[in-house]
Amino acid sequence: MSKTNLTIQRVHSIEMCVHDAHPWLDYLTTGFGFQLVAAGTGADVEETGVRRRYLRCGDAGLVLAEKVRAGSSAHRYLQQHPEGVWRVNFLVADIDAAAQTLVERHATPTESVRTDQVGEGEWRSMSIATPLGDVEFTFIQNTDPQGLMMPGLEPSGHFDPDQNPIGLRGVDHMTANMRTLMPTIAFFEHVLGFRRFWDVQFHTEGLRPGVGTGLKSVVMWDEESGIKFANNEPLPPRFSGSQVQLCVEANCGPGIHHFALEVGDILAAVDHCRRQGLEFLSTPEAYYAALPGRIGAQGITGVSQSIDDLRARGILLDGDKDGYLLQAFCKDRSDRFVRSEAGPICLELIQRCGATGFGEGNFRALFEAMSREQE
């Protein structure tokens, strides 16, 4: 039994609510190498008014929930928000223990424990509301040995675990933006049993007097599974101009606006994604000019990638004496699909080389570099 009593093992899948699944399917399968493994049956679509598609790559699962009928749950979500994450599914060892603990901790179930037949086993699940707007968390116990199906779905093609062109391992972390942190931190701590893992706050006012902005971030994690959530709020002065607040406004409320996929070789992964037409956020040259000094000041050693290789791909580097990490951020979906209803959701690729943190130096250095270039 885990210390949290929720018996969480890992993130099973992240579900995104979308108007049209086809550009997302192309983006995820062609760009990253996800495979479509299951899709909603006619009966399921008719009953729910939602067409779901389940994609897998490595241990990462994504579900596209496409609205097909007015009045459906997906339609109601999309009336309030642009496309984005509306559900996170956690795989647990014991759903009954998880449900009992959640109720004892005053979680708010949106659906009691239900049982569905899936493949050669059972899918037992329970969903709860969260302080992240209309995002729900679902806890799942799945006894199907294949683990490639979900209730209401049918197989769609053959899943090849060796087909993983970017070396994707799984979901590293998720990031949520909100106007105020404390209700979310209290939810993670007192309802889910997560602990504080890391926190940082900073402001660029010193660099850009009168126009600088800032943020505060607290990372919560489940010690047993290693699942991490980074949670951000804007800092005054110029609260309304903070990137965090702008993201909340673009999403029409708080929510999960970014998730990171862990890879084994980020240089090769970014090269593959670019060949497939994916675009990454550009990094100011000032960032790389300052990088050698920052590596020395932070005591980072053993970096095997050259700064020139990182610069050519827009990859960020951070760490400490225990190791380092490399990060690359894809352009958000509204840029990619050239339509505002695609929302501010952003995917990140991350490679960890001993570091377990979240790149405080990258936070600061990138903000400062952008400020210098704007000047």
ABEGO torsion letter per residue (X at the ends): XBAAGAGBABBABBBBBBABAAAAAAAAAAAAGBBBABBBBAAAAAAAGBBBBBBBBEABBBBBBBBABBGBAAAAAAAABBBEBABBBBBBABAAAAAAAAAAAGBBBABBBBBBBBEABBBBBBBBBBABEABBBBBBBBABAAGABBBGBBBBEBBBAABBAAGBAEBABBBBBBABAAAAAAAAAAAAGBBBABBBBBBAAAABBGABBBBBBBBBBBAAAGBBBBBBBBBOBGAAABAAAAAAAAAGEBEBABBBBBBABAAAAAAAAAAAGBBBBBBBAAAAAAAAAAAAAAGBBGBABBAAAAAAAGBBBBEBAAEBBBBBBBBBAAAAAGBAAAEABBBBBBBBBGBABAGAAAAAAAAAAAAAAAX
